Amino acid sequence: MSGKNILFAEVTHVSPNGFWLLLDEEELLLPFTEFPWFKQATIAQLCTVERPSSDHLYWPELDVDLSVESIRHPERFPLVAKTTTPATPEGNAARQKDTNA
């Protein structure tokens, strides 16, 4: 009978500057400056983390996927996500100007 291989991931501490994630025997810090997608998340959203493979983490409530290597070495993975302009009349005008340029 073959068993299911369970990969462990647990949030162990949250501070105003970031949070710590325990992966098996290794604890990693995710500072909000390096991982801004988590800054406005609730504790429940941070703690709902899945580890489908040894190098893949997924936060389903936030729709965030990360490789473990990007946490260990964020300098190798520059941020490429863009923030969106807020849905306000001013933001709509800015988006319209960008598309007309």
C-alpha positions in Angstrom: 0.0 0.0 0.0 1.5 3.3 -1.1 1.0 6.4 1.1 0.6 9.9 0.0 3.7 12.0 0.5 2.7 15.0 2.6 4.8 18.2 2.3 4.8 20.4 5.4 4.3 24.2 5.4 3.2 26.3 8.3 3.2 30.0 9.2 4.8 30.2 12.6 5.0 34.0 13.3 3.6 37.2 11.8 4.9 40.7 12.5 4.4 44.1 11.0 7.5 43.5 8.8 6.7 40.0 7.5 6.0 36.4 8.4 7.9 33.2 9.0 7.2 30.0 7.2 8.3 26.6 8.4 9.0 24.1 5.6 9.9 20.7 7.1 12.9 21.6 9.2 13.7 25.0 7.6 12.2 28.4 8.7 12.1 31.2 6.2 11.3 34.9 6.6 9.1 36.5 4.0 9.5 40.3 4.5 6.7 42.4 3.1 9.2 44.6 1.3 10.2 41.6 -0.8 6.8 39.9 -0.9 4.3 42.8 -1.0 1.3 40.5 -2.0 1.0 39.5 1.6 1.1 42.9 3.3 -2.7 43.4 3.5 -3.5 39.7 4.0 -5.3 38.5 7.1 -3.7 36.0 9.4 -6.2 33.4 8.1 -5.2 34.1 4.5 -1.5 33.8 5.3 -1.9 30.6 7.2 -3.9 28.9 4.4 -0.8 27.8 2.5 -0.5 24.6 0.4 2.7 22.9 -0.7 1.8 20.8 -3.8 5.5 20.0 -4.4 8.8 20.5 -2.6 9.5 23.8 -4.4 6.0 25.1 -4.9 3.8 27.1 -2.4 0.3 28.3 -3.0 -1.9 30.6 -1.0 -5.4 29.8 -2.5 -7.2 32.6 -0.7 -4.7 35.2 -2.1 -4.1 33.4 -5.5 -0.3 33.7 -4.9 2.1 31.0 -6.2 5.8 31.1 -5.1 8.7 28.9 -5.6 10.7 28.1 -2.4 13.8 29.2 -4.2 12.3 32.7 -4.6 11.9 32.9 -0.9 15.5 31.7 -0.2 17.0 34.0 -2.9 14.6 36.8 -3.7 17.4 38.7 -5.5 17.3 36.1 -8.2 13.6 36.7 -8.8 12.9 40.4 -9.4 9.4 41.6 -8.9 7.5 41.8 -12.2 3.9 42.2 -10.9 2.4 45.6 -11.6 -0.1 47.3 -9.3 -3.3 48.5 -11.0 -4.5 52.0 -10.9 -7.5 52.4 -8.5 -11.0 52.4 -10.0 -11.7 56.1 -9.5 -12.5 58.8 -12.1 -8.9 60.0 -11.8 -7.6 56.4 -12.2 -9.9 55.8 -15.2 -8.5 59.0 -16.8 -4.9 57.9 -16.2 -5.7 54.5 -17.8 -7.3 56.1 -20.8 -4.3 58.4 -21.2 -1.9 55.4 -21.1 -3.9 53.6 -23.8 -4.0 56.6 -26.0 -0.2 57.2 -25.8 
